[in-house]
Amino acid sequence: MMNVLILGSGGREHAFAYKIKESRLCKNLFVAPGNSGTAEIAVNLDIQVDQFVQIESAIIKHEISLVVVGPEAPLVEGFHDYITQNNKLDNISVIGPKKVAAQLEGSKDFAKEFLNRHNIPTAAHETFTVDNISSGYDYIDNTNPPYVLKADGLAAGKGVLIIDNPEEAKKSLYEMLVNSQFGSASSSVVVEEFLDGIELSCFVLTDGETYKLLPSAKDYKRIGESDTGLNTGGMGAISPPPFLSDSLMKKIENEIINPTIQGLKKDKIEYQGFIFFGLIKVGDEPYVIEYNVRMGDPETEAVIPRIKSDFLELLHSVNSGSLSDYNLIIDDNPATTVFLVSGGYPELYEKNKQIFGLETVTNSMVFHAGAIKKDEKIFTSGGRVLAITSLANTIQQALEKSYESIKKINFEGMNFRKDIGFDL
């Protein structure tokens, strides 16, 4: 039996908590800072994910032996290193890589160099800074539109621009590099070729030697129906993507996943935790768009419910040296997730709207994200508020269940995509 701490406050962390709570190994479960959903099944701690000293105190006080890091920022800032270098924190297992490995997400340039070094398929690209911005203009002139501009550092999912016009692309490059459009995240910018295809997300859990392949998913990022409008943190997801054939999965493992794990070993980069492969299928060929060093959100809310075996045992096996022996059992039934968001999101939106009807939902799982509990009532506290997940025999049936459940929930300004899965 063990005490577990989850860092984060979104739907991903509620999904982790829900699955860990089921485990025969789970004694006490804590989430920092958590939300109204995690409060129902765990103890929320009023600590933010970047408050390492307070997290250290909580680990000691609550006798935590396993920490699961939800978001990327604390990993990129060196949370895992902080724990392992701290002589007060002996034998604490952390699910999430150390600072050097977290650069796979923390720096687009680092990730691209890694992909090139290990011959892993990705878009052609070059990286530019203020010092060689004129070379960036030349690069744009000598490549075909559309142009993809990516802030090198973490920009809360907003640092990627896709632009059709070369003059506009140059103007955007100037804004990013010279006018610091995304702050220090865009002090260098990767300009890459546009790949035209269908996107999907693959996930593994690795101990740095071997890995377990988790269910794959496809998410929907745009706010509007038919993938129109502004990008969001994610409006829904489906697991597994129906176009992910056995032969394509083999290709992804052989050309992308295995070379990534071997590449980390060759580069002597330790890695314990999740790797998220953001992929695009162009024809029959998979390419890496990006790495993330944690699970995706909203994909986690569709992926985790499909894991039938003991999830905490799986996480524990990463540091106990038994990952290769772990028997991971996946539900064959697909899962679908639809996000309910605040009116106005992803632009200005109001918070503190009371949510009604949650107790009437029986056919779906409701994962809380931007929601908090006050005086036994639940209120909105963010842009993406609730993830409604259903399993069924087919994607269509699962979607129908999710949309039926949504009819029972309401809060002022509630918005959601009515066409998740439309392109499948």
N, C-alpha and C positions, 0 to 999 in steps of 0.2 A: 504493500500500500504506500502511496506517495502523495505529498502535497504539491499541487501544480499551480503555477502563475502564468496567465496569458496576458501579454501586453497589447493594448489596442482597445478601440471602442466601436468598431463597425460591425457590419453583418458577418464579415469573415470571422471575427473573433467570437461572435455569438454562435456561429456554426461550429467552430472549434470547441467551445465550451459545451455545447449540446452533445457533441460526440464523445468528448473526454469524460463528461459526467456519467455516461453509460458504462464506463470501463470498471472492471472488477479491481483494477489497480488504483483507482482514484479514491483517495481518502478525503482531502479537502481541496476545493477549487477556488482560486482567486482570479479576478480580472482587474487590470489597472489601465485606464480608468473605468472601462466597461460602459454599459448602457442599461436601459430598462429591461431588455431581454436577458442579459447576463445576470442582472440582479435577481431574477426569478430562480436561477439554478446555481449561482455561485455568490461569493462575497466580492462586491465591488470595492476597490481601494481608490481613494481620491488622490491618485498619483498619475502624472502625465508620463508619456513614454520616453521623454527626453530627460526626466529627472532621475539620473542614474543613482545619485546618493540615496534618495528616498526609496528607490527600488531595492537597493542593497539592504537598507534597514528592514524593508518588508520581507525580503528573502530570509533574513536572520530571524525576525520576529515570528514568522509563520512557518518556519522550518521547511522552506520550499526546496525540493530537490530537482524539479524540472521547470524551465522557463521556455514558453513558446512565444516567439516574437512575431506579431502579426504584421505591422507595417515596415516599410523599408528604411525610414529615416534613422531610427536608433541603430540599425545594423551598419548603415553607411557611416554613422557617427562613432562606431566602435563599441557598441554595447557588449558584444560577446567578448571582446578583448578586455574590457573593464572588469567583467566577471572573472575571467581566467587569471588575470594578473592580480586579483585581490585576495590576499592571504586569509581574509576573514570568510571567504566563500569557497571552501573546499568541496570538491565533488558535486558541483552544481552542473547539471546538463542544460545546455542552451540549444534550442532548435532555431537555427539562423546562423549564417556564416560570420566569420570575423571581418574586420574592416577591409583588408586587402581583397578578399574574395567578393565582398559586397560592392566593390568597384564595377563588377559586371553590370550592376544596375546604376550605381552612383556616377559612372562616367561612360557616356556613349562611345567616346574615343577608345577607352580601355577595352570595352566590349568588342569593338570593331577590330582592334589590333589582335585580340585573342582569337576571334573568328578567323581572321586571315592567317594567323600563325599556325592554326591547326586545320586549315583547309576545310572549314565548315561553311556551307553555302549561305551567302548573304548578299545584299545589294552592293554594287560598286559605290565608292564613297571617297571623300577626302575631308579632312578636318582643318578649320581655319580659325585664326585669332585676329585681333585688331592689327597685329604686326604684318599679317599677309592677306589683308582683306581684298586687295586688288587681285591676288591670285584666286580668291573666292569668286570675284566677278568674272574672271576669265573662265573658271571652271563652269559657271552657270552658262556662259556664252557658248561653251563647247559641248554641252550636254543637251539632251532633248527634254522638253517639258513632259509632265509636270515635275517640279522640283520639290524635294523633301528636305526641309531644314529642321535639324534637331538640336536644341540646347544640350550641351554636353552633360550638364549636371542635373540634379533632381529639380523638377519644376512642377511638382504636384500634378503630373499628367497633362500639363498644358503647354509643354515646351516643344511640341512638334507642329510644324506648319507645312501644308501641301499647297503649292502655288503654281498656277498655269503659265503666268506671264513672266518672262525673264527680267524685265525692268522691275516688276513688283518683287520678284525673288531677291534681287540685289538690294532693293530698298529695305526688305525685311532683314536681310543679312546685316545691313548697316544698323538697323534698330536693335537687333539682338547683340551685336558685338560692341558698337560704339555707344549706343544709348542704354545698354544693359536692360533690354526689355524684360528679361527673366532674371534680373539680378546677377549674382555671381554664377548662376547655373548656365548663363549664356556668354561667359567670358571666352569660351571656345564653342564652335558650332560645327556639327557634322552635316555636310551636304551630300545627299545620296540619291541614286537613281530611284525612280518610282517603279515599284513592282505591282503589276495588275493581276489580282487573283482573289482568292477567298481566304480569310484569316481564321486561325484556330489557335487554341492555347493547350499546350501539353505541360504536364507537371510530373516531377519526380521528387522523391525524398532520398537523399544520399548521405552516406557517412564518409564520403570522400574516396571510398574504395569500390563500393557496389551501390546499386540503387534499386528502388521499387518504383515501378511506373504506376502513377495514380490515374484516375479517370481523366479523360480529356474533355474540353469544352469549347464552345464558341460564344463570345459575348457580343453585346450590342451597345455601342458607345454613344451614338448620336441621340439627341433629345427627341427628334421628330420621327414620325412614321416613315417607313421605307429608307431608313438611315439618312435623314436630312437634318439640317440645323447644326447647332453647336455640339461639340464633344462634351461628354459628361464622364463621371467616374464609372459609369456602366448602368444601363437601363434594364438589363436582363441577360440571361445565359441559358444555354442548352447543353446537356451532357448525356451521351457523347454526340459530337457532330456526325450526322448521318453519312456525310461524304468521306469520313475517315475509314477507309477500307483497311483490311489486314495488310495488303501489299504497301499502302501508303505508310501505315504505322511502322512496318518493317524498315522502310526507307528512312523514316524519321529517326528510328533507333540507330540504324547503321551509319547514317551520314551526319546526324546532328547530336543525338543524346550520348551515345557511346564516345564519339570524339571529344565531346565537352568534358565528360568525366575523366577520360584519359588525358586530355589537355591540362586540366587542373593538376593532375598528378605530375605530368611532365614539367609544368611550371612551378611545382612544389608549392601550390596554393591549397591550404587545408580547406575543406568544405564540409560542414555538417548542417543540413537543413533542406529546405525546399528549393528547387530550381524551377522557375516558370519560363518555358520556352514560348515566346510570342512568335508564331510562325505564319507564313503565307504560302498557300499552295498555288503555284503558277503552272498551269497545265497539270502535269503529274509530278512536278518537282517541288519539294519543300525548301523554303529559305527561312533563315532566322531574321526577324525584324528587330527583336530585342530580347534581352534576358531580364528577368526580374529575380530577386533573391528571396522571394517570399511567395505565398500563394496569392492568386488574383482575387479581386473583389469586383464584380459579383460571381465570378466562376466558382469560388469556394462554396457558395451557398447551393450550387447545383452538384458539385463534385463530392463534397463530404457526405451528404446523405446516401450516396451510392456505395460507400465503404461499409461492408457488412461485418468485417472482422474488428477486433478490439483496437481502436485508434491510438489509445494511450500506450498499449503494448508496442505498437508500431513505432511511435515516437521514442519510447524508452530503448528500443533495440538499436537506435542510431548510435548511442554512446555506450551501450553494453556489448557492442561487437557482434550482435546477433541479427543484424538487418537481413543478411543474405538468407538466413533460415526462416525468416518470418513468412507466414502463409497469408498473403493479402487476398481477401475475398471481395469481389466487386459485384454489386447487384446488376444483373443484365438489363433491368428496366431503366429507361431514360428518366432524367430529371429535368425540370424546367423551372427557371427562376424569373419572376417579373418584379421589378423595383417600383415602389410607390415613392414619388418624390414631391417636394414642396413646390407650390405654385411659383413660377418665376425662375426656378432652378434651370440651368446652371448659372444664370445671372442673379440679380438681387432677389432674395426671397425672404419671407417672414418666418420667424420661428415661434415656438410656444403656442401652437395650435393643438387643442385636445384631440386625441385619437379615440374614435369610438368603434365598437364592434369586434375588437380583437378576440374576446372570449367566445364569440360565436363561430370562429373558424375551426372546423374539425377535420377537413379533408386535406389540408396543406400544412406545411411547416411555415411559421412566421419568424423570420430572423430580423431582429431589431438592429438598426444602424443609427441614424440620427434621431434617436428617441430617448427621453428620460422620464423617470418616475418621480412625481411630486404628489404627496398627500394621497397615495393610493390611486392616482390617476396618471395616465401616460400622455406626454406632450411631445410635439416635434422639437428637435434641437439641431437639425442639420438639413442639408439639401436632399440627400438620399435617406429616406426615413425607414422603410420596411422592405424586406425581400420576401416574396411569397413563393415558396418552393413546393412542387408536387412531383410525385413519382407515379408512373402508370405503365401500361404495356407498350404504348406508343407515345411519341413526342406530342402528337395532336391531342391525345387523351390527357396527357399531363398538363398541357397548356390550358385545356378546357377546365381542368380542376383548379388551376391557379386563378384563372379569370373568374370562375364561379366564387372562389373564396374572396377575391378582391371586392365583389359586390357587397360583401358583408362589412367591409371596413370603410370608414370615412373620416376625413379631417378637412378643415377649410383649405381650399386651394389644391387639394390632392390631384396629382397628375401621374400618368403612366403610359407606356407604349402599349397600344392594343394589337401590335403586329409582331411581337417577338416570334422568331422562327419563320417569318414571312418568306425568306429567301431560300428555304430548304425544300 
